[in-house]
Amino acid sequence: MLSLNNVSVAYQKTQAVQDVTFELGVGQIGCLLGPSGCGKTSLLRAVAGFEKVKEGQISLRNQLVSAKHSHVEPEKRRVAVVFQDYALFPHLTVAQNIAFGLHEYTRAQKFQRVTDLLMLVGLPGYDRRYPHALSGGQQQRVALARAMASKPDLLLLDEPFSSLDAELRDDLAKELRVILKHENTTALMVTHDQNEAFAMADVIGVMDQGRLMQWTDAYALYHRPVNRFVASFVGDGVFLSATIDNNIKLNSGLGVFPINPDSGFKQGDKVVFLVRPDDIIHDDESATLAKVVDRSFQGSHILYQLELQHVGHARVLCLALSHHDHQLNELIGIRLDLEHLIVFKDNGDDA
């Protein structure tokens, strides 16, 4: 449905997006994830047709819509956009907002489409209400219904949950995925929140400084990041120093661990390895001790920040069941459970 090939976007002399390539299949939900200023919104606007590309090509349904010397206007792309502020018309009812773009529908067809969409987004009977009488979550649903009303080939969502509280964001992200899958709608979302990306997307692209670092599913991003930026941006964790010993194993202050023999590392290499909270296991029988320097109670679990006592006082995170209730400055036993080591050279190069 959507194909980008070496796409670059620039504003005057400022390069916003550089050399981005990815594809999105029919019915797939994709997400561009990254910090503020990384170029994800600029890329979304280029897909919508609001920005022209400096280099590369964008195709929809195998038809070229953007290139250096070619540009199809947004209204001719069969692309719908849900903006951060929803952009609902305050003087129109919910039904009128949803039906706004259905110019070629008869009155009966408009009524049926609006009724079906209100049922789909969980707002039956809200057709005569006005936007000001709706909550933020309800307005978001109406904006989504309006965007989907004309059955666009591609739906673009620009930080669609940014104005909502955290709990509502998570719930709506899951609901939105169900709705899009029900309609078999191809969608591309922009967000800086990895929880939204994980809840929504089939495939996620992590961006940094205008470049697409990795385009894959959430599991691979978490367990097989291609570089240190992706590893540090997706999920929590810390990097600890180690060396590669003469048996081509990772030798660290927390133990010796086997690594992939095809990793390309050689004896004597200085490396860092990623330790996530779920890699640190609380174990009272362990001789490896760590001091509790911070703790965050999360109901079923407690997230501890621990200072290692024999590894240069490095700090790690440990997610422990909450019945393991330890106080600040207390020493606790830990061990590592590393099923898949994520290792990089200590200069930040890729593994």
N, C-alpha and C positions, 0 to 999 in steps of 0.2 A: 504493500500500500504506500509506504513512504521510503524513499531512498535518498541519502545524502552522500555525495562523493566529493571529498576534499574541499569542503565548504569553508570559506573564510568570510567574515563580516567585519567591516571597519567603519568608524565614525570619523570623518575627516582623516587625520593621521593616526588615530588611535585604533589599534587592532583589538577587536572585541572577541572574535572567534577565529581560530586558526586550524585549517586543515582537518576538519571533522568529517568522519565517514561512519555511517551506520545504516541499518535497515530495520524496518518495522513491518511485520506481516499483518495480513488482514485479521482483525479481531484481537490483535495483541495490544497490551497496555505497556507503554514505555515510560520511563521517567529520567529526566536529567537532574542529577543531584550534585550539589556543590555549594561552597560558601558564597556569600554576597560578592558580586563583582567578578565571578568566574566566567561569565559569558553565556550562561544557560538561558536567560530571558532573551538576550539578543538572538540566540539561535532559534528559539521558539518564534520570535517575531519574523525571522527570515522564512521559516516554514510557513507561517501564516500569510506572508507576502507584504508585511508592513515594512520590512527592510530589504534592500537589494543586496545580493551577494557580491563580494569583491572578486572571489575566485570560486571555482567548483560548480557543482550542479545539484539541484534539488528536483526530484521527480515524485509525482503522485500518480498512482495507478499506471506506472511505466510511462507517463507523459511528462516531459520536461516543463517545469513551471518557473525555475530560477536558474540563471547562468549569468556570466559576466555581461553578455550583450543580449540577454533575453529575460523578460520578466512578465509573468502573468499576474494581473491584479488580484487582490485578495477576494473580491466578490465573485471571481470566476473560478476559484479553486475548490469549491465545495468543502471548505474547511470552516468549522465553527470554533469560537474561542470563548472560554469562561475566564473572565478577568478577576483580579484580586478583590475588587470592590463590587463584583457581580453585575454592576451597571444596569440594574432593573429600572424601568420607566416608572417614576413615582405616581404619575397621574393615570396609569393603566392598572386594571385588575390583574390578578395572577393569570387568569385565562387569557386576557388580552396580551400580556407580556409573552406568554408561551406561544401564542398564535401569531405573533408580530411578523415573523418572516414567512408565513405560509401563504404567499400571495396567489399561488396557483391552485390552492385547495378550495373546494366549495365550502359553504357554511356548514353543511353536515359533516364533511370530512374534517374540517377544523375542530368542530365540537368533539368528534370521536377521537382525534389524535390528542387533543388536550386532556380529555377524560382518561385515556389510556396512560398518558405520561404522568398525570397526577396520581394515578393508582400505583404506577411503577416507582415513583419517588416517595411514596408514603404520605401524600397530601390529598387524598380524596375529599371533596367537599370544600376545598380552599379556593375554588375558582373565582369567587366574587370578592375575595379579600384584596386589600391593597398592600404593597410592600412594607409600608410603615407599620402595619399591624402584624408583621411576621418577625420571628426571632432570626438571629443570624444564621442558624442552621437551616431554617425553613427557607430563607432567602437564597441560600446556596443551592438548595434542592430545586427551587424555581428557576434559577439561572441555568442549572444543568438541564432541566426539562426544556427550557427555551432553546438552548444550544443544540439539543438532540432532536427537536421537533421536526426539522426538515430532513432528517436522516443524512447528516453529512458523511462524507467518506472518511474524514479525519476530525477528531475532536482534540483541541488544544486547551490545556488547563494551566493557567499561570498562578502558582501559589494559591490554589483554590481554598485552602483552609487557614490561611495566615491570620485572619481576623477572629478566629474561633478559639475557645479555650482548649487545653491539651486533651482532655478526656473526650470532648465532642469531636475534635479532629480525628482521633483514632477510630471512633465509631463511624463517622461519616466516610472515612477513607475505605473502610471495609464495605459499607453499604454501597458506595459509589462503584467499587469494583464489581459487585454483584449486578448492579444496574447495567454497567457497560457490557458485561459478559452476556447478560440477558438479551441485549440489543445487538450483540456481535459488533460493537463499535470499536474501531481502532482509535486509540487515544495516546497522546503524548503530554506528560505533565512535567512541570518544573517545580522543584522544591529544594529547600536547604535542610529539610527534616528527614533523616534516614528512616524513622519509624513510619512516616507517611509513605515513603518510597517502598519499604518492605511490605506494607499492608496493601498497596495498590498495584504494584507493577509486576509484569512478567519478566521484564528485562530492564536493567538500570544502567545508565551511563554516568560515571563520576567525572566531573569536569574540574579543571584547575587552570587558572590563568589563560582561559580561552581555548584550552585543548581538552579533548576527550581522552581521559587516562585509561578507562576500561569500560567495555560495553558487554554486560553479561547478566546472569541472574543473581539474586541476593545471596544465595549460598556461596557462589564462587567469589563474590566480592568480599565476603566475610572470611572465608577459609583459604582463598587463593588470590589475594590481591597482587597486582602486577608490580607495584612499587610502594615505597614507604608512604607517599601521600595517601593513596587509597587505603593502605593498611591502618593509618592513623585516623583518617576521616570516617571510615566505616567501623562502627563499634568502638568500645573502650579498650584500652590496653596501653602498655608501656614497652619500650625497647630496652633490652639489657645487652650488655657487651659480652662477647665470647670469642674464642679462637677455634680454628679447625686443627685438630691434633693429627698425629701421624697415622692414625687409623681412619682419617677423614670422617671424624665424628665431631660434633659440637661440644666443646669443653667450656663449661660456665661455672660460676660460683654456686649454681643450684644443681649441678650434676653434669654428667656426660650423656649426650643424646645422639642417636643415629640420625643421619640426614640422607636425603635422596642421593644415591651415588652418581646420578647424572646431573647434579646441581651445578657442576662446574667449579666448585670450590676446591682449593688445594691446601696442603699442609701449611700452616702458618698464617693463613688468611685471617684478618681481623674482621669480625662480623657483628651484627646485632640481630637479635631474634625477638619476635613479638610475643608478649605474654598477656593474654586476655584474662579478665576476672574469672571466667569459668575454667581456665587452665590451672588456677591455684586452688588446691584442695586443702581444706582445714583438716589437720590430722594430729591429734594429741600425742600420738606415738612417734611422730617424726622428730629427728634430731635437729632439723633445720628450723630455726626460730625466727620470728618476725614480730616487731612491736607495732601495736595498733596506734596509728597517729591520727586517724579520722575514721568516722563510721557514719553510715546513712541507713536508717531503718526503712525497709521497703515492704513491710508486711511479712510475707513468707520468707523473705531473705534479708540479710544485712550486707550492704556493700562496704567492705573494710578497705581502707588504705593502710598498707603495711610497710614498715621500714625493715628491710632485710638486715640482719645483724652481721653477716659474714661476706657480703657482696658489696662492699663500699657504701653501705647504707643506702643502696638503691631502693626505690619505692615501687610497689606493685599493688594491684587491686585484687581483691578476693571476694567472690560472691558466695556467701555461706548461708546455710539454713538458719533461720532466726532463733532457733533454740540454742544455737552456739552464740550465746550473748556475752561478748567480751567488751571490756571498758578501755578507755584511752590509756596508753602506756603499758598495757598488759602484754606479756609475751605469749605467743601462741605458736603451735607447731604447724608447719605447712609442707606440702609436697607438690611437685609439678605433675600434671597429667597432660602431656603434649602428644596427641595422636598425630598431628600434622604440624611440623615446624614451619614457621614462616620466617625465613632468614634473608637478610640483605647485607651487602658489603657495608662496612662502617662509614663509607663516604657518601652513602645515600643512593648509590647506583642500584639498578634493579637486581633481583636475585638471579 
